[in-house]
């Protein structure tokens, strides 16, 4: 049974590492998307940093991307920036690719 126990532990460890990596990728994606939106809203660097933290935090409201997209769309509209839902979702998709690339290169 030792071989099977070892395999099970290895599988559980890989599952945990993969989950942690996915969490880090999504947090990085959200930070990059927040920086994109902050640029559109013409925030100062300090405001942009604070805003990025709030966008990362918004991802904990519900499962999926809707909470982040809703925050970005609402904040951009409140700042008077005209952007449609599709543009925000495209920005999230593009930032996801960039976040994954950045973290994989950092390994």
Secondary structure, DSSP 8 states (H G I E B T S, - for coil): -HHHHHHHHHHHHHHHHHHHHHHHHHHHHHHHHHHHHHHHHT--HHHHHHHHHHHHHHTTSSSSSHHHHHHHHHHHHHTT----HHHHHHHHHHHHHHHHHHHHHH-
